[in-house]
Each structure stands twice: as structure tokens, then as C-alpha cells.
């Protein structure tokens, strides 16, 4: 998640938030049940999940399927020193 969210950052999510373009979200993937932290990208009615890592080749942008479940939207990030 670096450099945007440094190690030790406390992330606070709202499960009942309205999800908007470029918002950071927690998503449970339908096929693996894995929970991932990504940026939501919206293009008309299509939504994509973009990796936060600067190594985009390792984590390509993927289509958010109807079976995937957004668990919450990031509402606050606190840096702990």
C-alpha cells in the first residue's frame, strides 16, 4: 500500500458508505473469498478495482463482478508514529 499508506497506518472503513469513483474500498472476491484493498474506478456503469501498489504489472486492474462484495469504503487513515 506504500507510498500512499505507510506501514503502521490505521485504516477505518464504513460498511454503509456510498461508493464513488476513485474511492478506496475493501472487497471480498467471489471466486476466492479473499479480501483485498483497492481503489474503485468507475467508467459509466462499469466498475474496476485498481491496485494501490506502484507495481501495476503484478496487480493489473480487474473488473468488479456482480458476485464480488464491497465490504466498506475507506473514510479515514491515521498515521501512527
LOMARKOL-205339 format. One record per residue: x negated, y, z negated of N, C-alpha, C in turn; residue number from 1; residue in three letters. Coordinates in steps of 0.1 Angstrom, whole numbers, plus 5000, padded with zeros to 4 digits. Layout:
BEGIN
nc1: X; nc2: Y; nc3: Z; cac1: X; cac2: Y; cac3: Z; cc1: X; cc2: Y; cc3: Z; n: NUM; res: ALA
...
***
This chain:
BEGIN
nc1: 4992; nc2: 4988; nc3: 5000; cac1: 5000; cac2: 5000; cac3: 5000; cc1: 4991; cc2: 5013; cc3: 5000; n: 1; res: UNK
nc1: 4978; nc2: 5011; nc3: 4998; cac1: 4970; cac2: 5022; cac3: 4999; cc1: 4968; cc2: 5027; cc3: 5013; n: 2; res: UNK
nc1: 4965; nc2: 5039; nc3: 5016; cac1: 4962; cac2: 5050; cac3: 5007; cc1: 4974; cc2: 5058; cc3: 5001; n: 3; res: UNK
nc1: 4986; nc2: 5055; nc3: 5006; cac1: 4998; cac2: 5063; cac3: 5002; cc1: 5001; cc2: 5060; cc3: 4987; n: 4; res: UNK
nc1: 5001; nc2: 5047; nc3: 4984; cac1: 5004; cac2: 5044; cac3: 4970; cc1: 4992; cc2: 5036; cc3: 4964; n: 5; res: UNK
nc1: 4985; nc2: 5043; nc3: 4955; cac1: 4972; cac2: 5037; cac3: 4950; cc1: 4976; cc2: 5026; cc3: 4940; n: 6; res: UNK
nc1: 4966; nc2: 5018; nc3: 4938; cac1: 4967; cac2: 5007; cac3: 4928; cc1: 4971; cc2: 5013; cc3: 4915; n: 7; res: UNK
nc1: 4980; nc2: 5007; nc3: 4908; cac1: 4985; cac2: 5012; cac3: 4895; cc1: 4997; cc2: 5022; cc3: 4896; n: 8; res: UNK
nc1: 5001; nc2: 5025; nc3: 4908; cac1: 5013; cac2: 5034; cac3: 4909; cc1: 5025; cc2: 5026; cc3: 4905; n: 9; res: UNK
nc1: 5034; nc2: 5033; nc3: 4897; cac1: 5046; cac2: 5027; cac3: 4892; cc1: 5057; cc2: 5031; cc3: 4903; n: 10; res: UNK
nc1: 5064; nc2: 5022; nc3: 4909; cac1: 5074; cac2: 5024; cac3: 4919; cc1: 5087; cc2: 5022; cc3: 4913; n: 11; res: UNK
nc1: 5097; nc2: 5031; nc3: 4914; cac1: 5110; cac2: 5030; cac3: 4909; cc1: 5120; cc2: 5030; cc3: 4920; n: 12; res: UNK
nc1: 5129; nc2: 5020; nc3: 4921; cac1: 5138; cac2: 5017; cac3: 4932; cc1: 5152; cc2: 5019; cc3: 4927; n: 13; res: UNK
nc1: 5161; nc2: 5024; nc3: 4936; cac1: 5176; cac2: 5025; cac3: 4933; cc1: 5183; cc2: 5015; cc3: 4942; n: 14; res: UNK
nc1: 5189; nc2: 5005; nc3: 4936; cac1: 5196; cac2: 4995; cac3: 4944; cc1: 5209; cc2: 5000; cc3: 4951; n: 15; res: UNK
nc1: 5215; nc2: 5010; nc3: 4947; cac1: 5227; cac2: 5015; cac3: 4952; cc1: 5225; cc2: 5028; cc3: 4961; n: 16; res: UNK
nc1: 5213; nc2: 5030; nc3: 4965; cac1: 5210; cac2: 5042; cac3: 4974; cc1: 5215; cc2: 5040; cc3: 4988; n: 17; res: UNK
nc1: 5217; nc2: 5051; nc3: 4994; cac1: 5220; cac2: 5051; cac3: 5009; cc1: 5206; cc2: 5051; cc3: 5016; n: 18; res: UNK
nc1: 5205; nc2: 5042; nc3: 5025; cac1: 5192; cac2: 5040; cac3: 5032; cc1: 5191; cc2: 5049; cc3: 5044; n: 19; res: UNK
nc1: 5181; nc2: 5057; nc3: 5045; cac1: 5179; cac2: 5067; cac3: 5056; cc1: 5166; cc2: 5064; cc3: 5063; n: 20; res: UNK
nc1: 5164; nc2: 5070; nc3: 5074; cac1: 5153; cac2: 5069; cac3: 5083; cc1: 5140; cc2: 5073; cc3: 5075; n: 21; res: UNK
nc1: 5130; nc2: 5065; nc3: 5076; cac1: 5116; cac2: 5068; cac3: 5070; cc1: 5116; cc2: 5066; cc3: 5055; n: 22; res: UNK
nc1: 5126; nc2: 5060; nc3: 5050; cac1: 5126; cac2: 5058; cac3: 5035; cc1: 5119; cc2: 5045; cc3: 5032; n: 23; res: UNK
nc1: 5113; nc2: 5044; nc3: 5020; cac1: 5106; cac2: 5032; cac3: 5016; cc1: 5116; cc2: 5023; cc3: 5009; n: 24; res: UNK
nc1: 5116; nc2: 5010; nc3: 5013; cac1: 5126; cac2: 5000; cac3: 5007; cc1: 5120; cc2: 4987; cc3: 5003; n: 25; res: UNK
nc1: 5127; nc2: 4980; nc3: 4994; cac1: 5123; cac2: 4966; cac3: 4991; cc1: 5133; cc2: 4958; cc3: 4999; n: 26; res: UNK
nc1: 5128; nc2: 4948; nc3: 5006; cac1: 5137; cac2: 4939; cac3: 5014; cc1: 5134; cc2: 4925; cc3: 5011; n: 27; res: UNK
nc1: 5145; nc2: 4917; nc3: 5010; cac1: 5144; cac2: 4902; cac3: 5009; cc1: 5146; cc2: 4897; cc3: 5023; n: 28; res: UNK
nc1: 5136; nc2: 4890; nc3: 5028; cac1: 5137; cac2: 4885; cac3: 5042; cc1: 5146; cc2: 4872; cc3: 5042; n: 29; res: UNK
nc1: 5155; nc2: 4871; nc3: 5051; cac1: 5164; cac2: 4859; cac3: 5051; cc1: 5157; cc2: 4846; cc3: 5053; n: 30; res: UNK
nc1: 5147; nc2: 4846; nc3: 5063; cac1: 5141; cac2: 4833; cac3: 5067; cc1: 5132; cc2: 4827; cc3: 5056; n: 31; res: UNK
nc1: 5126; nc2: 4836; nc3: 5048; cac1: 5116; cac2: 4831; cac3: 5038; cc1: 5120; cc2: 4834; cc3: 5024; n: 32; res: UNK
nc1: 5130; nc2: 4842; nc3: 5022; cac1: 5134; cac2: 4847; cac3: 5008; cc1: 5123; cc2: 4855; cc3: 5002; n: 33; res: UNK
nc1: 5113; nc2: 4859; nc3: 5009; cac1: 5102; cac2: 4867; cac3: 5004; cc1: 5106; cc2: 4881; cc3: 5003; n: 34; res: UNK
nc1: 5102; nc2: 4888; nc3: 4992; cac1: 5105; cac2: 4903; cac3: 4990; cc1: 5093; cc2: 4911; cc3: 4995; n: 35; res: UNK
nc1: 5096; nc2: 4921; nc3: 5004; cac1: 5085; cac2: 4929; cac3: 5009; cc1: 5088; cc2: 4944; cc3: 5007; n: 36; res: UNK
nc1: 5078; nc2: 4952; nc3: 5007; cac1: 5079; cac2: 4966; cac3: 5005; cc1: 5075; cc2: 4973; cc3: 5018; n: 37; res: UNK
nc1: 5084; nc2: 4980; nc3: 5025; cac1: 5082; cac2: 4985; cac3: 5038; cc1: 5089; cc2: 4999; cc3: 5040; n: 38; res: UNK
nc1: 5085; nc2: 5005; nc3: 5051; cac1: 5092; cac2: 5018; cac3: 5054; cc1: 5103; cc2: 5015; cc3: 5064; n: 39; res: UNK
nc1: 5115; nc2: 5020; nc3: 5062; cac1: 5126; cac2: 5018; cac3: 5071; cc1: 5126; cc2: 5028; cc3: 5082; n: 40; res: UNK
nc1: 5126; nc2: 5023; nc3: 5095; cac1: 5126; cac2: 5032; cac3: 5106; cc1: 5139; cc2: 5029; cc3: 5114; n: 41; res: UNK
nc1: 5146; nc2: 5040; nc3: 5117; cac1: 5159; cac2: 5039; cac3: 5123; cc1: 5158; cc2: 5045; cc3: 5137; n: 42; res: UNK
nc1: 5163; nc2: 5038; nc3: 5147; cac1: 5164; cac2: 5042; cac3: 5161; cc1: 5178; cc2: 5039; cc3: 5166; n: 43; res: UNK
nc1: 5187; nc2: 5050; nc3: 5166; cac1: 5201; cac2: 5048; cac3: 5169; cc1: 5207; cc2: 5038; cc3: 5158; n: 44; res: UNK
nc1: 5212; nc2: 5027; nc3: 5163; cac1: 5218; cac2: 5017; cac3: 5153; cc1: 5209; cc2: 5006; cc3: 5150; n: 45; res: UNK
nc1: 5196; nc2: 5006; nc3: 5155; cac1: 5187; cac2: 4996; cac3: 5152; cc1: 5177; cc2: 5000; cc3: 5141; n: 46; res: UNK
nc1: 5175; nc2: 4991; nc3: 5132; cac1: 5166; cac2: 4994; cac3: 5121; cc1: 5154; cc2: 4985; cc3: 5121; n: 47; res: UNK
nc1: 5142; nc2: 4990; nc3: 5118; cac1: 5129; cac2: 4983; cac3: 5118; cc1: 5123; cc2: 4985; cc3: 5105; n: 48; res: UNK
nc1: 5114; nc2: 4975; nc3: 5102; cac1: 5106; cac2: 4976; cac3: 5090; cc1: 5091; cc2: 4978; cc3: 5094; n: 49; res: UNK
nc1: 5085; nc2: 4989; nc3: 5089; cac1: 5071; cac2: 4992; cac3: 5092; cc1: 5063; cc2: 4990; cc3: 5080; n: 50; res: UNK
nc1: 5051; nc2: 4983; nc3: 5082; cac1: 5042; cac2: 4981; cac3: 5071; cc1: 5036; cc2: 4994; cc3: 5067; n: 51; res: UNK
nc1: 5033; nc2: 4995; nc3: 5054; cac1: 5027; cac2: 5007; cac3: 5048; cc1: 5011; cc2: 5007; cc3: 5050; n: 52; res: UNK
nc1: 5006; nc2: 4994; nc3: 5051; cac1: 4992; cac2: 4992; cac3: 5053; cc1: 4987; cc2: 4999; cc3: 5066; n: 53; res: UNK
nc1: 4975; nc2: 5005; nc3: 5066; cac1: 4970; cac2: 5011; cac3: 5078; cc1: 4965; cc2: 5001; cc3: 5088; n: 54; res: UNK
nc1: 4965; nc2: 4988; nc3: 5084; cac1: 4961; cac2: 4978; cac3: 5093; cc1: 4973; cc2: 4972; cc3: 5100; n: 55; res: UNK
nc1: 4978; nc2: 4980; nc3: 5110; cac1: 4991; cac2: 4977; cac3: 5116; cc1: 4990; cc2: 4964; cc3: 5124; n: 56; res: UNK
nc1: 4979; nc2: 4960; nc3: 5129; cac1: 4978; cac2: 4947; cac3: 5136; cc1: 4981; cc2: 4935; cc3: 5128; n: 57; res: UNK
nc1: 4977; nc2: 4936; nc3: 5115; cac1: 4980; cac2: 4925; cac3: 5106; cc1: 4995; cc2: 4924; cc3: 5102; n: 58; res: UNK
nc1: 5002; nc2: 4935; nc3: 5102; cac1: 5016; cac2: 4936; cac3: 5098; cc1: 5024; cc2: 4944; cc3: 5109; n: 59; res: UNK
nc1: 5027; nc2: 4938; nc3: 5120; cac1: 5035; cac2: 4945; cac3: 5130; cc1: 5049; cc2: 4949; cc3: 5126; n: 60; res: UNK
nc1: 5054; nc2: 4960; nc3: 5132; cac1: 5067; cac2: 4964; cac3: 5129; cc1: 5077; cc2: 4953; cc3: 5133; n: 61; res: UNK
nc1: 5087; nc2: 4951; nc3: 5125; cac1: 5097; cac2: 4940; cac3: 5128; cc1: 5111; cc2: 4945; cc3: 5127; n: 62; res: UNK
nc1: 5120; nc2: 4939; nc3: 5134; cac1: 5134; cac2: 4942; cac3: 5134; cc1: 5140; cc2: 4938; cc3: 5121; n: 63; res: UNK
nc1: 5148; nc2: 4947; nc3: 5115; cac1: 5155; cac2: 4943; cac3: 5103; cc1: 5168; cc2: 4936; cc3: 5108; n: 64; res: UNK
nc1: 5169; nc2: 4923; nc3: 5104; cac1: 5181; cac2: 4915; cac3: 5109; cc1: 5192; cc2: 4917; cc3: 5099; n: 65; res: UNK
nc1: 5204; nc2: 4913; nc3: 5104; cac1: 5216; cac2: 4915; cac3: 5096; cc1: 5216; cc2: 4905; cc3: 5084; n: 66; res: UNK
nc1: 5207; nc2: 4894; nc3: 5085; cac1: 5206; cac2: 4885; cac3: 5074; cc1: 5196; cc2: 4890; cc3: 5063; n: 67; res: UNK
nc1: 5187; nc2: 4899; nc3: 5066; cac1: 5178; cac2: 4904; cac3: 5057; cc1: 5186; cc2: 4913; cc3: 5047; n: 68; res: UNK
nc1: 5182; nc2: 4914; nc3: 5035; cac1: 5189; cac2: 4922; cac3: 5025; cc1: 5180; cc2: 4933; cc3: 5018; n: 69; res: UNK
nc1: 5184; nc2: 4945; nc3: 5020; cac1: 5177; cac2: 4956; cac3: 5013; cc1: 5181; cc2: 4956; cc3: 4999; n: 70; res: UNK
nc1: 5171; nc2: 4955; nc3: 4990; cac1: 5173; cac2: 4954; cac3: 4976; cc1: 5174; cc2: 4967; cc3: 4969; n: 71; res: UNK
nc1: 5167; nc2: 4977; nc3: 4975; cac1: 5167; cac2: 4991; cac3: 4969; cc1: 5158; cc2: 5000; cc3: 4976; n: 72; res: UNK
nc1: 5160; nc2: 5013; nc3: 4974; cac1: 5152; cac2: 5023; cac3: 4980; cc1: 5143; cc2: 5030; cc3: 4970; n: 73; res: UNK
nc1: 5131; nc2: 5033; nc3: 4974; cac1: 5122; cac2: 5040; cac3: 4965; cc1: 5127; cc2: 5054; cc3: 4962; n: 74; res: UNK
nc1: 5128; nc2: 5057; nc3: 4949; cac1: 5133; cac2: 5070; cac3: 4945; cc1: 5122; cc2: 5078; cc3: 4938; n: 75; res: UNK
nc1: 5112; nc2: 5071; nc3: 4933; cac1: 5101; cac2: 5078; cac3: 4925; cc1: 5089; cc2: 5069; cc3: 4925; n: 76; res: UNK
nc1: 5077; nc2: 5076; nc3: 4926; cac1: 5064; cac2: 5069; cac3: 4924; cc1: 5056; cc2: 5077; cc3: 4914; n: 77; res: UNK
nc1: 5052; nc2: 5070; nc3: 4904; cac1: 5044; cac2: 5076; cac3: 4893; cc1: 5030; cc2: 5071; cc3: 4893; n: 78; res: UNK
nc1: 5020; nc2: 5079; nc3: 4894; cac1: 5006; cac2: 5075; cac3: 4893; cc1: 5002; cc2: 5074; cc3: 4878; n: 79; res: UNK
nc1: 4997; nc2: 5063; nc3: 4874; cac1: 4993; cac2: 5060; cac3: 4861; cc1: 4978; cc2: 5061; cc3: 4860; n: 80; res: UNK
nc1: 4973; nc2: 5070; nc3: 4852; cac1: 4958; cac2: 5072; cac3: 4850; cc1: 4953; cc2: 5064; cc3: 4839; n: 81; res: UNK
***
